[in-house]
Amino acid sequence: MSKVSPKKHLGQHFLVDQNIARKIVEQLTLPDGVEDVLEIGPGMGVLTQYMLEHKEYRTTVLDIDKESIAYLQQHFPALGDRIISADFLKADLSKLFPGKFSIIGNFPYNISSQIFFKVLEHRDVVPEVVCMIQKEVAERLASPPGNKAYGILSVLLQAFYTIEYKFTVHENVFHPPPKVKSGVIRVLRNDRQSLPCDEKLFFSVVKNSFGTRRKTLRNCLKTYNLPPEVTAQPVFDQRAEQLSVEDFIALTQLVEQNI
């Protein structure tokens, strides 16, 4: 097998620039205690080849594309049984790794947000993610409060991770070229072990707050039937994108006390 055909339904755009591939792999820092790195969607191994140069960690690759799996088995025999044929979104990660592991990959644009929601679920064992995603999404995840790009996943991810926007990748270094630019980010677990509020309620408050961007929190959070004396507080005059993670924690605590 000489190459893998990119499949539109899997959102495949294969990176062909070797310098950029090496540069992406170089963003991995492996926090203390991490000996495993999982690559999501390796395709034809453009990142994998450089990952295998690093003996300080074990590389495991996971792809839903059977053609990619066959290609990797043929061209990267050193990986052995660490070539996994599976859908990351459905995979039981606890069966793949006994301890902590970093994640790397050129994520398909159409499931990048879903990948990060799964990372959040496994945040205690995933201290680091290095990935290339759609530039607009990368900027959103790394965006501070007060920015129009700042949204639901920005808040939820930044509650537990520090996000660094590393560099932009142009369309012409892919086969086939996507219609948008890509961005590489590094997502590193912060020191917050748990939220000082109900976590499910926090997620709910954040999602509802961004439900209608142009409305104030007073309108967005009507679903909680908060007393008028609570919604009269100044925070309810603000819009969701104005609030930091800490502000959302305080808001969740306020909701929690009054429902």
C-alpha positions in Angstrom: 0.0 0.0 0.0 1.6 3.2 -1.2 -0.8 5.7 0.4 -4.2 6.2 2.0 -7.0 7.9 0.2 -8.4 10.9 2.2 -12.0 10.3 3.0 -14.4 13.2 3.2 -16.8 11.6 5.6 -14.0 11.2 8.1 -12.9 14.8 7.6 -9.4 13.7 6.5 -6.9 16.3 5.3 -3.4 14.8 5.4 -0.6 17.1 6.4 2.3 16.8 3.9 4.7 19.4 5.2 7.4 17.5 7.2 8.8 20.6 9.0 5.3 21.4 10.4 4.8 17.8 11.4 8.1 17.8 13.3 7.3 21.2 14.9 3.9 19.8 16.1 5.6 16.8 17.8 8.1 19.2 19.4 5.3 20.9 21.3 4.9 17.8 23.5 6.5 18.3 26.9 5.4 15.2 28.8 4.4 16.4 32.3 5.8 14.4 35.3 4.8 10.8 35.3 3.7 10.6 31.7 5.3 7.8 29.7 2.6 7.2 27.1 1.4 9.4 24.2 -1.8 8.6 22.2 -2.0 9.9 18.7 -5.6 10.3 17.4 -6.1 9.9 13.7 -2.5 9.2 12.6 -3.5 8.7 8.9 -0.2 7.8 7.1 1.9 8.6 10.1 3.2 12.1 9.3 3.5 12.8 13.1 4.1 9.2 14.1 7.4 9.0 12.4 8.8 11.9 14.5 7.1 10.6 17.7 9.0 7.3 17.3 12.3 9.2 17.5 11.4 10.0 21.1 12.3 7.0 23.2 11.3 8.8 26.4 7.7 7.9 25.8 5.7 5.0 24.3 3.7 5.9 21.2 0.2 4.4 20.6 -1.8 5.4 17.6 -5.6 5.1 17.2 -7.6 5.5 14.0 -11.1 4.7 12.9 -10.0 4.3 9.2 -9.3 0.7 8.4 -7.1 1.7 5.4 -5.0 3.9 7.7 -4.6 1.0 10.1 -3.4 -1.3 7.4 -1.0 1.3 6.1 0.4 1.9 9.6 0.8 -1.8 10.2 2.8 -2.1 7.0 5.0 1.0 7.4 5.4 1.2 11.2 5.9 -2.4 12.4 7.8 -1.1 15.4 4.5 -0.1 16.9 3.3 -3.7 17.1 0.1 -4.0 19.0 0.1 -0.2 19.8 -1.8 0.4 16.5 -5.5 0.5 17.6 -8.4 0.3 15.3 -11.2 2.2 17.1 -13.3 5.3 17.3 -11.7 7.6 20.0 -15.0 8.9 21.0 -16.2 5.4 21.9 -12.9 3.9 23.0 -12.5 2.8 26.7 -9.3 4.7 27.5 -8.9 3.0 30.8 -8.3 -0.3 29.0 -5.6 1.3 26.8 -3.6 3.0 29.4 -3.0 2.1 33.1 -1.8 5.6 34.0 -1.5 9.1 32.7 -1.0 9.8 29.0 -0.6 12.8 26.7 -2.7 13.1 23.5 -1.5 14.4 20.2 -3.1 14.6 16.7 -4.3 16.4 13.7 -7.9 16.2 14.8 -10.7 16.0 12.3 -12.4 19.4 12.3 -15.9 17.9 12.6 -15.2 16.1 15.9 -12.6 18.3 17.6 -15.1 19.7 20.1 -16.3 16.2 21.0 -12.7 15.1 21.5 -12.2 17.9 24.0 -15.4 17.0 25.9 -14.0 13.5 26.2 -10.7 14.9 27.4 -12.5 16.8 30.1 -14.1 13.6 31.3 -10.7 12.0 31.6 -8.8 15.1 32.8 -7.3 13.3 35.8 -5.3 11.0 33.4 -4.8 13.4 30.5 -2.4 16.2 31.6 -1.5 17.4 28.1 -3.0 17.7 24.6 -1.1 18.9 21.6 -3.2 19.2 18.5 -3.9 20.9 15.2 -7.5 21.9 14.7 -9.5 24.5 12.7 -7.9 27.9 13.4 -11.2 29.4 14.5 -11.8 26.7 17.1 -8.1 26.9 18.3 -8.5 30.6 18.8 -11.8 30.1 20.6 -10.3 27.6 23.1 -7.4 29.9 23.9 -9.5 33.0 24.0 -9.7 35.1 27.2 -13.0 36.6 28.5 -14.3 39.7 26.7 -13.4 38.3 23.3 -16.2 37.3 20.8 -14.4 34.0 20.2 -14.8 33.1 23.9 -17.5 30.4 24.3 -18.8 27.4 26.2 -15.8 25.1 25.5 -13.4 28.0 26.3 -14.8 28.2 29.8 -15.1 24.5 30.5 -11.6 23.6 29.2 -9.9 26.6 30.8 -11.4 25.6 34.2 -9.0 22.7 34.2 -6.4 23.4 31.5 -4.1 26.2 30.4 -4.3 26.7 26.7 -1.5 28.1 24.5 -2.0 29.0 20.9 1.3 27.9 19.2 1.1 28.7 15.5 -1.0 28.9 12.4 -0.9 26.4 9.6 -2.0 27.3 6.1 -4.3 25.4 3.8 -1.6 24.5 1.1 0.3 22.0 3.2 -2.5 19.5 3.3 -3.9 16.9 0.8 -6.6 17.7 0.0 -6.4 21.4 1.1 -9.1 22.3 3.6 -11.1 25.5 3.1 -9.9 27.1 6.3 -6.6 27.6 8.1 -5.5 25.4 11.0 -4.1 26.3 14.4 -1.8 24.3 16.7 -2.5 24.5 20.4 -1.0 23.0 23.6 -3.5 22.2 26.4 -1.8 21.7 29.8 -3.6 20.5 33.0 -3.7 23.2 35.7 -3.6 22.7 39.5 -7.4 22.7 40.0 -8.4 19.2 41.2 -12.1 20.0 41.5 -14.5 22.8 41.3 -15.8 24.5 44.5 -19.3 24.1 43.2 -21.5 21.4 41.8 -19.7 20.3 38.6 -22.8 19.3 36.6 -24.5 22.6 37.5 -21.4 24.5 36.5 -21.5 22.9 33.0 -25.2 23.6 32.8 -24.9 27.3 33.9 -22.1 27.8 31.4 -24.0 26.3 28.5 -27.2 28.2 29.3 -25.3 31.4 29.7 -24.0 31.2 26.2 -27.4 30.0 24.9 -28.2 33.4 23.4 -25.0 35.5 23.2 -26.7 38.9 22.8 -28.9 38.4 25.9 -27.8 39.2 29.5 -27.4 36.4 32.0 -30.7 37.5 33.6 -32.5 36.3 30.4 -30.3 33.3 29.7 -30.7 31.8 33.2 -34.4 32.1 33.5 -34.7 28.3 33.4 -33.4 28.2 37.1 -36.3 30.4 38.3 -34.1 32.4 40.6 -35.6 34.9 43.0 -35.9 38.5 41.8 -33.6 39.7 44.6 -30.9 37.4 43.2 -31.2 38.3 39.6 -31.1 42.0 40.6 -27.4 41.6 41.3 -25.0 43.3 38.9 -23.6 40.1 37.5 -26.9 39.3 35.8 -26.6 42.5 33.8 -23.5 41.0 32.0 -23.3 38.8 29.0 -21.6 35.4 29.2 -18.5 36.3 27.2 -17.6 38.9 29.9 -17.3 36.3 32.7 -14.0 34.5 33.6 -13.9 30.9 34.8 -13.8 32.2 38.4 -16.8 34.4 37.7 -18.7 31.4 36.4 -17.8 29.4 39.5 -19.1 32.2 41.7 -22.3 32.4 39.5 -22.8 28.7 39.8 -22.5 28.9 43.6 -25.1 31.6 43.6 -27.5 29.6 41.5 -26.8 26.5 43.7 -27.8 28.5 46.8 -31.0 29.7 45.3 -32.6 26.8 43.4 
